[in-house]
Amino acid sequence: MTRPATHIFRLLKWGRILARHGALRGIEGDPKTPLPVKRLCRIARFGTVQPKVPDYAAAFTAIGPAAIKLGQTLATRPDLIGEEAAHNLLSLQDALPPEPFDAIRRQIEIGLGGPVEKFFSEIDPEPVGAASIAQVHRAVTTEGKQVAVKVQRPGIDKSFLKDIETYEWAAAHLEALGGEASRLRPRLTIANFKRWTLRELDLRREAASASELAEAMKAVDHYEVPAIDWDRTSGKVMTLDWIDGIKISKVNELRAAGHDLPKLAERLVNAFLRQAIAEGFFHADMHQGNLFVKADGTIAAIDFGIMGRINRQARFWLAEILYGLITGNYQRVAEIHFEAQYVPDYHNVDEFATALRAVGEPMRGKPVSELSVGQMLDGLFAITRDFDMQTQPHLLLLQKTMVMVEGVATQLDPSINMWETSGPYIREWMRTELGPEAALADGLRERVKMIGLIPDLIKRLDEQLPRKGGAPPAPPLPDIPLIWEKRSQSNGWRYAGVATLAAGDCCGRLYTSDSAYQQ
């Protein structure tokens, strides 16, 4: 077990690097920063020369691979590190000098259990990309197929776990200080970071995520996830189809190739919404380097190490929150925050609705180019403080991805408004998911589960009956009434209905129903 003195030494060493890039100034100057943290900042910056403009991304890059990943995680936490730092960290490039090919060749042979020539007829020794955890080489399989081979850097897993141990130690001590440090839940942030990192360190997990996303998005036109070659994939090596396309960041090349840039922007936004809201499983690293455009306009995504999940109930809340902000129904947005227990119930829902209005109204109906994202984030995080909202990690990851997608979409089409572009999709999804058919289906699903228990219950009762004289005939099972209702205050409608399930029907089929619609 690592000694506290070792953790403190590492933190001070990293602190001096941060100080040399001016990255401690904001922490030290924030009135909400606990005094012990301020003291450590003063010690770390003692004798350093700091630039006028902090460069957080450069500081995390200088610290090392694990810090790069941590910086990308902290980019989702402007409430924790400040809006300026979070915005700067969004530009953090996960790129490092590549490992020598001899070391990579050994990794491939260890990972796949045989010589490279057994799996690939040729492999380019120069990588097409080198990140903190792995690097990618273009190759041709022995069957003649063009593929990309992602190979983990030798020894990177031990290096990451050592640094994460110090992050956990520091987060626990920071949260123990109480107050604002406790509300921001730094331990949970590091726990999520550790979970994502461990997933990235096992390339089989990334391959499984790619496979799952491909299955979820197979019905979506012009969006592609490359197929995994499972015979050439292990914990340290992942092989997938090669993508021929133009990086989505190269706008001039896309325009010269004849692509409809506003259409691409809209396609990207709606693909993200499909993943996040309809599927509840989304690619959470959708920056420009991970998106390509093929000749037919298909957007192809790569790098699935960081994925986000949102459960069904949270997706309902999220859809209504987004739709409420788009339509200006701040009262409903406020009510959802209380229903989801994001805001403690000792606060006033009407006051929270007014606070949301102050943030939402300035951005409604305006293109992104006219919006001050900084002011909007400042307003939102001021609300989280004023109303004692605890951090919701799954929503922070979603927010980070939304910022990425919005940035890419804006580069393609500067006039796009992500809120208005997403409105029709969210409205249709809500109509599908919250309408009477969905309500009936939800009720049927629960009742069918209950009916499925009946045969086992009868069997157990029969076993307990006396054998002599035989068992009395079982009374007929009663029909099970199903009463369902769905409301939406944002749309002003209510669906209600009554249906009957035949208990004796092993399939649980609905045979009578009555429903009503009320506006």
Secondary structure, DSSP 4 states (H G I P E B T S, - for coil): ---HHHHHHHHHHHHHHHHHTTTTHHHHH-TTS-HHHHHHHHHHHTT----SS--HHHHHHHH-HHHHHHHHHHTT-HHHH-HHHHHHHTT-----PPPPHHHHHHHHHHHHTS-GGGTEEEE-SS-SEE-SSEEEEEEEETTS-EEEEEEEPTTHHHHHHHHHHHHHHHHHHHHTT-THHHHT-HHHHHHHHHHHHHHHHSHHHHHHHHHHHHHHTTTSTTEE-PPB-GGG--SSEEEEE---SEETT-HHHHHHTT--HHHHHHHHHHHHHIIIIIISEEES---GGGEEE-TTS-EEE---SSEEE--HHHHHHHHHHHHHHHHT-HHHHHHHHHHTTSS-TTS-HHHHHHHHHHHHGGGTT--GGG--HHHHHHHHHHHHHHTTPPP-HHHHHHHHHHHHHHHHHHHH-TT--HHHHHHHHHHHHHHHHHSHHHHHHHHHHHHHHHHHTHHHHHHHHHHHS-STT-PPPPPPPPPEEEEEEEEETTTTEEEEEEEEE-TT-TT--EEEEEEEEE-
